[in-house]
Amino acid sequence: MKPDLLLIEPMMPEVEAQLDAAYQVHRLFEAKDPAALLATIGRSVRAIATGGQHGASNDVLDALLALEIIAINGIGTDAVDLDRARSRGIRVTTTPDVLTDDVADLAIGLILAVSRRICVADRFVRTGNWPRGRLPLSAKVSGKRLGIFGLGHVGRAIARRAEGFGMPIAYSERHPTDVAYRFVPDLVSLADESDFLVVAASGGAATHNLVNRPVFDALGPTGILINIARGTVVDEPALIAALVEGRLGGAGLDGFAHEPEVPPALWGMENVVLQPHQASATVETRRSMADLVLANLAAHFAGRELVTPVV
């Protein structure tokens, strides 16, 4: 018999087809009564496939008495209680490295889009305004100071790309790393010394709202915040206030505190570029991520070593 698997959020159609071929798949995102579904399948489900944003709540974990593995289609583990999983002997896997380039690419894209006002200029042309006037000048990117909060795989990839723009690079992290970039332990100090501050830190309780009013005030009225990490790392109300009051120059945002809800106050701001949390959303990368999910599940049920284990 095929092992029972709970699919918490949709995946690419071809990947779901492969899951259906290998497992008895129960789709939580299609259930009219999720609690009733969990009660029905709670003693049979041995695996979860999910995304980094939705993860697997403790209510879900507690309902699945036979659960053996959680395969996350992403690199974030903040939506899974790793300690609880560990205490129950539940394995957890992610999809590291394969999405690094795409996320770093989008970070640079947001820097350019906000600073050079690419989206504003696009609308200016599309609405027929070019023959009737000129846009105000935008701001240069090359040579500007870049601060990176979180110098993991993604943060380092962003830094390598920024080198091509001649940017002086500094970073904040829990501990200094063996890199050529300058280490600034205090985040407010890093913001004060940066023209662009890119948030590439992990989500979770340890980083919740760490990018807050003192950070925005340190960046200042010409500084730009870029967030390609979890929305919870940024104090969203404080960010909106800083933008409205002109204490922060602009923002490029791919993560929000309560996705998919985005504060309407941000919608009309021409100095803000908004993305629907799609930094890794390319066909190539999503396929590679899914391949790792499938490989980890297959390895577990074959009794082999997991490919990319976290727990």
SULQUI-V644546 format. One line per field, one symbol per residue. ss: DSSP state (~ for helix, > for strand, _ for the rest). psi: psi as a letter, one per 40 degrees, with the letter a starting at -180 (. if undefined). Layout:
BEGIN
ss=???
psi=???
END
This chain:
BEGIN
ss=__>>>>>_____~~~~~~~~~~>>>>>~~~___~~~~~~~~___>>>>>>>____>_~~~~~~_____>>>>>______>_~~~~~~___>>>______~~~~~~~~~~~~~~~~__~~~~~~~~~___~~~_____________>>>>___~~~~~~~~~~~_____>>>>_________>>___~~~~~~___>>>>_____~~~___>_~~~~~~~____>>>>___~~~>_~~~~~~~~~_____>>>>____>__>__~~~~____>>>________~~~~~~~~~~~~~~~~~~~_______>__
psi=ihihhhhdiiiidddddddddeihhhhdeehdgdddddddededheihhiidddbhiddddddgdehdihhhgaeheeehgddddddefhihiagiddeddddddddddddddddefdddddddddeeedeeaiiiiaiidheihhhhhgfadddddddddddeefhhhiihidiiigieihhhdhddddddeidhhhhfiiaiddehfdgadddddddieeihhhheaidedhgdddddddddeeehdiihheiidfiehhhddddeheehhhifgfdegiddddddddddddddddddeeeihidgid.
END
